[in-house]
Amino acid sequence: MLDTIPTMKTVLVLSATTRDAELYDMASRFSMFRPQGLVFSKLDETTLYGVLYNVPQKVRLPLLYFTTGQKVPDDI
């Protein structure tokens, strides 16, 4: 269904509070949707920001946005 809308951009939204290994697994599981980039949410709920670098490098997707609030996309 996603391929029927040519201008739609698919992104994978991940929580910054999740461990790296679990984020790699999530990215692998959702790769069938061919996301064009990553959005990290919940930056206000963590003090560790390594996932913002590690995950995009490992899964080879660019970091497009991040959010600190619970209202995505309003808090981007």
C-alpha positions as CSV (number, residue, x, y, z in Angstrom):
1,M,0.0,0.0,0.0
2,L,2.8,2.4,0.8
3,D,4.1,2.2,-2.8
4,T,0.9,3.6,-4.2
5,I,1.6,7.1,-2.9
6,P,4.7,8.2,-4.7
7,T,5.4,11.4,-2.7
8,M,5.1,9.8,0.7
9,K,8.2,9.5,2.9
10,T,8.4,6.6,5.3
11,V,10.4,7.1,8.5
12,L,11.0,4.9,11.5
13,V,10.2,6.5,14.8
14,L,12.3,5.0,17.7
15,S,12.5,5.9,21.4
16,A,15.8,7.3,22.7
17,T,15.1,5.5,26.0
18,T,15.5,2.0,24.3
19,R,18.8,0.1,24.4
20,D,20.9,0.0,21.3
21,A,20.6,-3.8,20.7
22,E,16.8,-3.5,20.8
23,L,16.8,-0.5,18.4
24,Y,18.9,-2.5,15.9
25,D,16.4,-5.3,16.1
26,M,13.4,-2.9,15.6
27,A,15.1,-1.4,12.6
28,S,15.7,-4.8,11.1
29,R,12.1,-5.9,11.7
30,F,10.7,-2.7,10.1
31,S,13.2,-2.7,7.2
32,M,10.5,-4.3,5.0
33,F,8.8,-0.8,4.9
34,R,12.0,0.7,3.5
35,P,12.2,3.7,5.8
36,Q,14.1,6.6,4.4
37,G,15.3,7.9,7.8
38,L,15.0,7.8,11.5
39,V,13.1,10.0,14.1
40,F,14.1,9.7,17.7
41,S,11.5,10.5,20.4
42,K,11.6,10.9,24.1
43,L,15.0,12.8,24.3
44,D,13.6,14.5,27.4
45,E,13.4,11.1,29.2
46,T,17.0,10.0,28.9
47,T,20.5,11.2,29.9
48,L,22.3,8.9,27.4
49,Y,22.4,10.1,23.8
50,G,24.7,7.5,22.2
51,V,21.8,5.9,20.3
52,L,21.5,9.1,18.3
53,Y,24.9,8.3,16.7
54,N,25.1,4.5,17.0
55,V,21.8,3.5,15.5
56,P,21.9,5.6,12.3
57,Q,25.5,4.4,11.7
58,K,24.6,0.7,12.3
59,V,21.4,0.6,10.2
60,R,22.7,3.1,7.6
61,L,19.7,5.5,7.8
62,P,20.0,9.2,8.3
63,L,18.7,10.9,11.5
64,L,16.0,13.2,10.2
65,Y,14.3,14.6,13.3
66,F,14.2,14.2,17.1
67,T,11.5,15.2,19.6
68,T,11.4,15.9,23.3
69,G,7.7,15.8,23.8
70,Q,5.0,13.3,23.5
71,K,3.1,14.9,20.7
72,V,4.8,13.8,17.5
73,P,4.9,15.6,15.1
74,D,3.9,18.7,17.0
75,D,7.0,18.5,19.3
76,I,9.6,18.0,16.6
